[in-house]
Amino acid sequence: MENVRSITAEELHRKMEAGNVFILDVRNEEEYNDWKIEGKKTQSVNIPYFAFLDEMDEEDEILSNLPKDKEIAVVCAKGGASDYVAQMLNEKGYTSSSLKDGMLAWSQYYHPVTVYADEKLKIIQINRLAKGCLSYAVISAGKGMIIDPSKDTDVYIELAQKHQFTIEHVVDSHLHADHITGGPRLAEQVGAPYYLSSEEAKGTNLKFEPLEQYGRIKVGDIDVEVLSIPTPGHTPGSTSFLIDNRFLLSGDTIFVGGLGRPDLGGKAKEWAEDLYHTVFYKLKDLPDDCLVLPGHYSDIREMNDSGVVAERLGKIRENNEIMRNEDKASFTEQVASAVSMEKPPNFEEIVAINRGELKVDANRAIELEIGPNRCAVHHHGIHG
Amino acid sequence: MADVFVDAKGLACPMPIVKAKKALDSLQPGQTMEVHTTEKGSMNDFPAWIKRSNHELIEAKEENGVFKFIIKKG
């Protein structure tokens, strides 16, 4: 449409960070409540596009919810309805734009943030905002390790060019159920080994370096080592990575807001016991000031003011009663009973793809990943 | 037989509902409209649209990738 300005996901995010955009989501209510664009400084409202089909005057109730002094970014599923509504609003004197390709584009937008940098070590968190999926680049002396890469592997190749490092190691902390891994593909593209815990790959034909055989993986040629600690709980072979006793890349085991859900493999009770062991034995001696960098987040409040999703271990222990519940029976009971019927969308198909048992084309892959992430348990009462 | 038939096959969102709305406007209360679409979002959007209106959704079904709706004007 000629008089509608379309904006990319990246432009929208920039405006959101600057706090000068208002989001009007015109998908239907159910879709909006399930999954929407959120930002700390961004207000959004949901009015389905078909509500705009009737003639409206200035005093209309619908229009009264929209600001005249701020740009309105109109968002829908694929970009068609948002063009239509944005054009209508512009004719009525609003300043609006339309998110190009809608939530489809938003779900494939990645935002890298530097978590830490000194002369020896740099850690970058790559935030896939729409899904709450976090991947990482650990960089030292021109070499890098990528942890939990998404299927859009160009993101990491471009990042490596920009930050001038070569990707030496590609790792998955576990077999993901909520998004399609880019691990094997990225490893092949850059000629690096791909690591995964053998527990996770049982019964598959995946080609990988068994993570449990590497106590330490060297990144670059200086003294930065990544120590892998098997931390079962979320899945039996979940692995965390500890750097210098200061940074714990925790996969889906510990989140800023709580613990990972152990039920997606259908063995909630058994895996909840593993999670207990992980929390009270394996991670017990880590210092409180160790910074936890998780594989996911599900609430915008888990992001700090610099846009990084991270928290000191001590703070997580303090905020989550479950992390202090040393009584094994009650811990297991609490974790297993908090699991939800809500599973990540399409998780069975996604797991099959990640196990190398199912191949889908690019469009189907995009479609499968559309929607919210539901890998944490704290939505449902564990967060305390 | 519906009083008006709207073929919105091949049209992407929001056009199926835009077209259906125009056709519905031309009807008298009590008359019916049949709409066919191939837009996947229709199965959610048509019922949600009608719910907000005083019209009535008589039927909603999928047949061989075509979404078919019968709507009675309120």
Interface residues (C-beta under 8 A of the other chain):
Chain A: N28 E29 E30 E31 P48 Y49 F50 A51 L53 C76 A77 K78 G80 A81 Y84
Chain B: A12 C13 P14 M15 I17 V18 K21 G41 N44 D45 A48 W49 R52
